[in-house]
């Protein structure tokens, strides 16, 4: 399970003690849990979850025409979702609050920020990913998906 955006029945979540089950699992396994929150939630739910359509978790890599993984994860539904996403998830090191963010929705994020109590806020230091580092990350990610699904 990859958790970028979750929609949950809070009443059911609470009545089944999910938070306690997740914390217990993390206490028992500690550092052995890969991607701690996601792994623990996946185990606690025991398969009792459904994937949201990808438009509810449009991640940065969805905008990369060279990405090898996202069309594999969402066959038949991937194309077209970047034009009208319900939720944009700024994954990776490039964030819209950093001035040099190349993400197509970075300007829109900044415009929305200016309509909030945080108007005028800026991050201390801009940072971006080098193309070489970005390619290495895509290769590792593709390998993980192919090996584990």
C-alpha positions in Angstrom: 0.0 0.0 0.0 1.3 3.5 -0.9 -0.4 6.1 1.3 -0.3 9.6 0.0 -3.9 10.3 0.5 -6.3 8.4 2.7 -10.0 8.5 3.0 -11.3 6.6 6.0 -14.4 5.9 8.1 -13.3 7.5 11.3 -16.0 5.9 13.3 -15.0 2.4 12.2 -11.3 3.3 12.5 -11.8 4.3 16.1 -14.2 1.5 17.0 -11.8 -1.1 15.8 -8.9 0.5 17.6 -6.8 0.9 14.5 -4.4 3.6 16.0 -3.5 1.2 18.8 -3.0 -1.7 16.5 -0.7 0.4 14.3 1.3 1.7 17.2 1.6 -1.9 18.7 2.9 -3.2 15.4 5.5 -0.4 15.2 6.6 -1.0 18.8 7.0 -4.7 18.2 8.8 -4.4 14.8 10.5 -1.0 15.2 13.1 -0.3 12.6 12.3 -3.5 10.7 9.2 -2.0 9.2 9.9 -0.5 5.8 8.1 2.8 5.2 6.9 2.7 8.8 3.5 4.3 8.6 2.5 2.7 5.4 3.7 -0.7 6.3 2.1 -0.7 9.7 -1.2 0.6 8.4 -1.2 -2.1 5.7 -0.7 -4.8 8.3 -3.2 -3.4 10.7 -5.9 -3.2 7.9 -5.1 -6.7 6.8 -6.1 -6.1 3.3 -9.4 -4.3 4.3 -8.8 -1.3 2.1 -9.5 -0.1 -1.4 -7.3 2.0 -3.7 -8.7 5.4 -4.6 -8.6 6.4 -8.2 -5.3 8.0 -9.0 -6.9 11.4 -9.6 -7.1 11.6 -5.7 -3.3 11.3 -5.3 -1.7 12.8 -8.4 2.0 12.6 -7.6 4.9 14.6 -9.0 6.2 11.6 -11.1 2.8 11.5 -12.9 3.9 14.6 -14.8 7.2 13.0 -16.0 6.8 11.6 -19.5 9.8 9.4 -18.8 8.4 7.8 -15.7 8.3 4.0 -16.0 6.2 3.1 -13.0 2.9 5.1 -12.7 1.3 3.7 -15.9 2.2 0.2 -14.6 0.5 0.9 -11.3 -2.6 2.4 -12.8 -3.1 0.7 -16.1 -5.9 2.2 -18.2 -6.5 5.1 -15.9 -3.2 7.0 -15.9 -3.5 9.1 -19.0 -5.4 12.4 -18.6 -5.5 12.6 -14.8 -2.7 15.2 -14.6 -5.0 17.7 -16.5 -7.7 17.7 -13.8 -6.4 16.3 -10.5 -8.6 16.2 -7.4 -5.5 16.2 -5.1 -1.9 17.1 -6.1 0.6 15.3 -4.0 4.0 17.1 -4.2 6.2 14.0 -3.8 10.0 14.0 -3.9 12.4 16.8 -2.8 11.0 19.5 -5.1 8.3 21.4 -3.1 6.2 24.3 -4.2 7.3 26.4 -1.2 10.8 26.4 -2.6 11.2 29.1 -5.2 12.8 26.9 -7.9 10.2 24.1 -7.9 9.6 23.0 -11.5 6.2 21.3 -10.7 3.4 22.4 -13.0 1.1 23.2 -10.0 3.7 25.0 -7.9 2.4 28.5 -8.9 -1.2 27.4 -8.2 0.0 26.2 -4.7 1.6 29.6 -4.1 -1.5 31.4 -5.2 -3.6 29.4 -2.8 -1.1 30.0 0.0 -1.5 33.7 -0.5 -5.2 33.4 0.3 -4.5 31.8 3.7 -3.2 32.9 7.1 0.2 32.0 5.9 0.3 34.6 3.1 3.8 35.9 2.5 5.5 32.9 4.0 8.6 31.6 2.2 11.0 28.7 2.8 14.5 29.4 4.0 16.5 27.8 1.2 15.5 26.5 -2.3 16.6 23.1 -3.4 16.1 21.0 -6.4 17.0 17.5 -7.7 19.7 17.0 -10.2 18.7 15.0 -13.3 21.1 12.2 -12.5 19.7 11.8 -9.0 16.2 11.9 -10.3 16.9 9.2 -12.9 18.5 7.0 -10.2 15.4 7.3 -8.1 13.1 6.4 -10.9 15.2 3.3 -11.6 15.1 2.2 -8.0 11.4 2.8 -7.8 10.7 0.8 -11.0 12.7 -2.1 -9.5 10.8 -2.0 -6.3 7.4 -2.1 -8.1 8.5 -4.9 -10.4 9.8 -7.0 -7.5 7.1 -6.4 -5.0 4.1 -5.1 -7.0 
